[in-house]
Amino acid sequence: MKLTRSQTRYLVAIYKLSGDEGIRSMGIAEALSVSRPSVSRMLNNLTQMGLLDKRLYGTVFLTESGKALAEERLQELNRLGSQLEAILKIPSDLAEECALLLISELPKSQ
């Protein structure tokens, strides 16, 4: 499934933050330094894609397909980020951001 950079960023963040208890939009907004309305729009988007399940009181959980996709993207980000950091000699946070951009823009091979 093709995801935008923002969708990938949110999906991976939700995966890292949610655990078995899910996460609320305020926690996502704080972790990503974005507004709560932005989080709400993205959560609706990811829910419509079948990647999230919104529950009572605004807690969200990854669906099975959302969890699988988040794990796949996280592995790609870690692998590419480590390579970029080593090759380009850049800080890990910058390498991760570059990896996120690359993964979002490159076509997925079949």
CYANA upper distance limits for C-alpha pairs under 8 A (distance plus 0.5 A):
  2 LYS  CA    104 SER  CA      8.14
  2 LYS  CA    108 LYS  CA      7.94
  3 LEU  CA      7 GLN  CA      6.20
  3 LEU  CA      8 THR  CA      6.42
  3 LEU  CA    104 SER  CA      6.83
  4 THR  CA      8 THR  CA      6.64
  4 THR  CA    104 SER  CA      5.98
  4 THR  CA    105 GLU  CA      8.17
  5 ARG  CA      9 ARG  CA      6.60
  5 ARG  CA    100 LEU  CA      6.91
  5 ARG  CA    101 LEU  CA      6.50
  5 ARG  CA    103 ILE  CA      8.35
  5 ARG  CA    104 SER  CA      5.47
  5 ARG  CA    105 GLU  CA      8.21
  6 SER  CA     10 TYR  CA      6.65
  7 GLN  CA     11 LEU  CA      6.50
  7 GLN  CA     42 MET  CA      7.74
  7 GLN  CA     46 LEU  CA      7.93
  8 THR  CA     12 VAL  CA      6.56
  8 THR  CA     70 ALA  CA      8.23
  8 THR  CA     73 ARG  CA      7.82
  8 THR  CA    100 LEU  CA      8.05
  8 THR  CA    104 SER  CA      7.81
  9 ARG  CA     13 ALA  CA      6.61
  9 ARG  CA    100 LEU  CA      7.86
 10 TYR  CA     14 ILE  CA      6.50
 10 TYR  CA     28 ILE  CA      8.44
 10 TYR  CA     32 LEU  CA      8.46
 10 TYR  CA     42 MET  CA      8.24
 11 LEU  CA     15 TYR  CA      6.67
 11 LEU  CA     66 GLY  CA      8.11
 11 LEU  CA     70 ALA  CA      6.35
 12 VAL  CA     16 LYS  CA      6.68
 12 VAL  CA     70 ALA  CA      5.80
 12 VAL  CA     71 GLU  CA      8.14
 12 VAL  CA     73 ARG  CA      7.66
 12 VAL  CA     74 LEU  CA      6.76
 13 ALA  CA     17 LEU  CA      6.51
 13 ALA  CA     28 ILE  CA      7.85
 13 ALA  CA     31 ALA  CA      8.23
 13 ALA  CA     32 LEU  CA      8.23
 14 ILE  CA     18 SER  CA      6.01
 14 ILE  CA     23 ILE  CA      7.78
 14 ILE  CA     28 ILE  CA      7.45
 14 ILE  CA     62 LEU  CA      8.15
 15 TYR  CA     19 GLY  CA      7.62
 15 TYR  CA     62 LEU  CA      7.68
 15 TYR  CA     67 LYS  CA      7.29
 15 TYR  CA     70 ALA  CA      6.80
 15 TYR  CA     71 GLU  CA      8.23
 17 LEU  CA     22 GLY  CA      8.40
 17 LEU  CA     23 ILE  CA      7.38
 17 LEU  CA     28 ILE  CA      8.35
 18 SER  CA     22 GLY  CA      4.86
 18 SER  CA     23 ILE  CA      5.35
 18 SER  CA     61 PHE  CA      7.47
 19 GLY  CA     23 ILE  CA      8.44
 21 GLU  CA     61 PHE  CA      8.29
 22 GLY  CA     59 THR  CA      6.38
 22 GLY  CA     60 VAL  CA      5.84
 22 GLY  CA     61 PHE  CA      5.31
 22 GLY  CA     62 LEU  CA      8.34
 23 ILE  CA     27 GLY  CA      7.04
 23 ILE  CA     28 ILE  CA      7.82
 23 ILE  CA     59 THR  CA      5.76
 23 ILE  CA     60 VAL  CA      5.98
 23 ILE  CA     61 PHE  CA      7.40
 24 ARG  CA     28 ILE  CA      7.24
 24 ARG  CA     58 GLY  CA      6.32
 24 ARG  CA     59 THR  CA      5.05
 24 ARG  CA     60 VAL  CA      6.68
 25 SER  CA     29 ALA  CA      6.58
 25 SER  CA     36 ARG  CA      7.08
 25 SER  CA     39 VAL  CA      6.73
 25 SER  CA     40 SER  CA      7.40
 25 SER  CA     58 GLY  CA      7.54
 25 SER  CA     59 THR  CA      7.79
 25 SER  CA     60 VAL  CA      8.36
 26 MET  CA     30 GLU  CA      6.68
 26 MET  CA     36 ARG  CA      6.91
 27 GLY  CA     31 ALA  CA      6.65
 28 ILE  CA     32 LEU  CA      6.59
 28 ILE  CA     39 VAL  CA      7.56
 29 ALA  CA     33 SER  CA      6.05
 29 ALA  CA     34 VAL  CA      5.45
 29 ALA  CA     35 SER  CA      6.27
 29 ALA  CA     36 ARG  CA      6.14
 29 ALA  CA     39 VAL  CA      6.68
 30 GLU  CA     34 VAL  CA      7.30
 34 VAL  CA     38 SER  CA      7.10
 34 VAL  CA     39 VAL  CA      7.63
 35 SER  CA     39 VAL  CA      6.95
 36 ARG  CA     40 SER  CA      6.60
 37 PRO  CA     41 ARG  CA      6.76
 38 SER  CA     42 MET  CA      6.78
 39 VAL  CA     43 LEU  CA      6.46
 40 SER  CA     44 ASN  CA      6.71
 41 ARG  CA     45 ASN  CA      6.76
 42 MET  CA     46 LEU  CA      6.60
 43 LEU  CA     47 THR  CA      6.44
 43 LEU  CA     52 LEU  CA      7.87
 44 ASN  CA     48 GLN  CA      6.66
 45 ASN  CA     49 MET  CA      6.91
 46 LEU  CA     50 GLY  CA      6.95
 46 LEU  CA     51 LEU  CA      5.93
 46 LEU  CA     52 LEU  CA      6.32
 47 THR  CA     51 LEU  CA      6.09
 47 THR  CA     52 LEU  CA      5.05
 47 THR  CA     53 ASP  CA      6.57
 47 THR  CA     54 LYS  CA      7.72
 48 GLN  CA     52 LEU  CA      8.49
 50 GLY  CA     63 THR  CA      7.55
 50 GLY  CA     65 SER  CA      7.98
 50 GLY  CA     66 GLY  CA      7.66
 51 LEU  CA     62 LEU  CA      6.39
 51 LEU  CA     63 THR  CA      5.81
 51 LEU  CA     64 GLU  CA      8.14
 51 LEU  CA     65 SER  CA      6.52
 51 LEU  CA     66 GLY  CA      4.46
 51 LEU  CA     67 LYS  CA      8.04
 52 LEU  CA     60 VAL  CA      7.01
 52 LEU  CA     61 PHE  CA      6.13
 52 LEU  CA     62 LEU  CA      4.96
 52 LEU  CA     63 THR  CA      5.69
 52 LEU  CA     66 GLY  CA      6.80
 53 ASP  CA     60 VAL  CA      6.09
 53 ASP  CA     61 PHE  CA      5.69
 53 ASP  CA     62 LEU  CA      6.56
 53 ASP  CA     63 THR  CA      6.55
 54 LYS  CA     58 GLY  CA      6.79
 54 LYS  CA     59 THR  CA      6.45
 54 LYS  CA     60 VAL  CA      4.95
 54 LYS  CA     61 PHE  CA      7.02
 55 ARG  CA     59 THR  CA      5.78
 55 ARG  CA     60 VAL  CA      6.42
 55 ARG  CA     61 PHE  CA      8.28
 62 LEU  CA     66 GLY  CA      5.63
 62 LEU  CA     67 LYS  CA      5.96
 63 THR  CA     67 LYS  CA      6.51
 64 GLU  CA     68 ALA  CA      6.69
 65 SER  CA     69 LEU  CA      6.59
 66 GLY  CA     70 ALA  CA      6.49
 67 LYS  CA     71 GLU  CA      6.60
 68 ALA  CA     72 GLU  CA      6.73
 69 LEU  CA     73 ARG  CA      6.62
 70 ALA  CA     74 LEU  CA      6.45
 71 GLU  CA     75 GLN  CA      6.68
 72 GLU  CA     76 GLU  CA      6.83
 73 ARG  CA     77 LEU  CA      6.54
 74 LEU  CA     78 ASN  CA      6.54
 75 GLN  CA     79 ARG  CA      6.54
 76 GLU  CA     80 LEU  CA      6.49
 76 GLU  CA    103 ILE  CA      8.08
 77 LEU  CA     81 GLY  CA      6.08
 77 LEU  CA     96 GLU  CA      7.07
 77 LEU  CA     99 ALA  CA      6.16
 77 LEU  CA    100 LEU  CA      6.75
 77 LEU  CA    103 ILE  CA      7.89
 78 ASN  CA     82 SER  CA      6.50
 78 ASN  CA     96 GLU  CA      7.84
 79 ARG  CA     83 GLN  CA      6.92
 80 LEU  CA     84 LEU  CA      6.61
 80 LEU  CA     96 GLU  CA      8.40
 80 LEU  CA     99 ALA  CA      6.23
 81 GLY  CA     85 GLU  CA      6.54
 81 GLY  CA     92 SER  CA      7.64
 81 GLY  CA     95 ALA  CA      5.42
 81 GLY  CA     96 GLU  CA      5.31
 81 GLY  CA     97 GLU  CA      8.48
 81 GLY  CA     98 CYS  CA      7.84
 81 GLY  CA     99 ALA  CA      5.74
 82 SER  CA     86 ALA  CA      6.69
 82 SER  CA     92 SER  CA      8.00
 82 SER  CA     95 ALA  CA      7.71
 82 SER  CA     96 GLU  CA      8.47
 83 GLN  CA     87 ILE  CA      6.48
 84 LEU  CA     88 LEU  CA      6.06
 84 LEU  CA     89 LYS  CA      7.95
 84 LEU  CA     90 ILE  CA      7.93
 84 LEU  CA     95 ALA  CA      6.15
 84 LEU  CA     99 ALA  CA      8.04
 85 GLU  CA     89 LYS  CA      5.66
 85 GLU  CA     90 ILE  CA      5.52
 85 GLU  CA     91 PRO  CA      6.82
 85 GLU  CA     92 SER  CA      6.44
 85 GLU  CA     95 ALA  CA      5.83
 86 ALA  CA     90 ILE  CA      7.91
 90 ILE  CA     94 LEU  CA      7.09
 90 ILE  CA     95 ALA  CA      6.82
 91 PRO  CA     95 ALA  CA      6.71
 92 SER  CA     96 GLU  CA      6.54
 93 ASP  CA     97 GLU  CA      6.79
 94 LEU  CA     98 CYS  CA      6.64
 95 ALA  CA     99 ALA  CA      6.54
 96 GLU  CA    100 LEU  CA      6.63
 97 GLU  CA    101 LEU  CA      6.83
 98 CYS  CA    102 LEU  CA      6.70
 99 ALA  CA    103 ILE  CA      6.50
100 LEU  CA    104 SER  CA      6.64
101 LEU  CA    105 GLU  CA      6.79
102 LEU  CA    106 LEU  CA      6.46
